[in-house]
Amino acid sequence: MPTFVYGFDDGSGYTPDNKEFNSKLESLQKKGAKILDIKVSVCSGAERREKYLYPTRTYLIIYEAEKPLL
């Protein structure tokens, strides 16, 4: 089965709660995806600015399916 990647970013300072994130995973699984791995990257960008910025999180979901699902 082919492997696909679904990535999304939480924007500026907004973090999806567990319910929202789990609904994304559930949606993939209902469409036939087999979740292989989930990666999270966190960056604040503070090193390039004078003031603190809220962290931005990027989520990467790696899954197997017949075709891309999201």
C-alpha positions as CSV (number, residue, x, y, z in Angstrom):
1,M,0.0,0.0,0.0
2,P,1.4,3.5,-0.8
3,T,2.5,5.8,2.0
4,F,1.3,9.4,2.2
5,V,2.0,12.4,4.4
6,Y,-0.5,14.9,5.8
7,G,1.0,18.0,7.3
8,F,-0.7,21.0,9.0
9,D,0.4,23.8,11.1
10,D,-1.4,25.4,14.0
11,G,-0.9,29.0,12.8
12,S,0.2,31.8,15.1
13,G,-0.3,30.8,18.8
14,Y,-3.2,28.5,18.3
15,T,-2.8,24.9,19.3
16,P,-5.4,22.3,18.2
17,D,-6.8,20.6,21.3
18,N,-6.7,16.8,21.6
19,K,-10.3,16.5,20.5
20,E,-9.6,18.4,17.2
21,F,-6.4,16.5,16.5
22,N,-8.0,13.1,17.3
23,S,-10.9,13.9,15.0
24,K,-8.3,14.4,12.1
25,L,-6.8,11.0,12.9
26,E,-10.3,9.4,13.2
27,S,-11.2,10.9,9.8
28,L,-8.2,9.4,8.2
29,Q,-8.8,6.0,9.7
30,K,-12.5,6.0,8.7
31,K,-11.4,6.6,5.1
32,G,-9.1,3.5,5.3
33,A,-5.8,5.0,6.4
34,K,-3.4,3.0,8.6
35,I,-1.5,5.6,10.7
36,L,2.2,4.7,10.7
37,D,3.7,7.7,12.6
38,I,3.1,11.2,13.9
39,K,5.8,13.9,14.2
40,V,5.5,17.3,15.9
41,S,7.9,20.2,15.4
42,V,7.8,23.2,17.6
43,C,9.4,26.6,16.8
44,S,8.9,30.0,18.5
45,G,10.8,32.2,16.1
46,A,12.1,34.1,19.1
47,E,15.7,33.9,17.9
48,R,14.8,36.2,15.0
49,R,12.8,38.7,17.0
50,E,13.2,41.0,19.9
51,K,10.0,39.8,21.7
52,Y,8.7,36.4,22.5
53,L,6.3,34.8,20.0
54,Y,3.9,32.1,20.7
55,P,5.2,28.7,19.5
56,T,4.0,27.3,16.2
57,R,3.6,23.6,16.0
58,T,3.7,21.6,12.7
59,Y,2.1,18.2,12.7
60,L,3.1,15.5,10.2
61,I,1.0,12.4,10.0
62,I,2.4,9.5,7.9
63,Y,-0.2,6.9,6.8
64,E,-0.8,4.1,4.4
65,A,-3.8,4.2,2.1
66,E,-4.8,3.4,-1.5
67,K,-4.8,7.1,-2.4
68,P,-4.2,10.5,-0.6
69,L,-7.2,11.1,1.8
70,L,-6.9,14.7,3.0
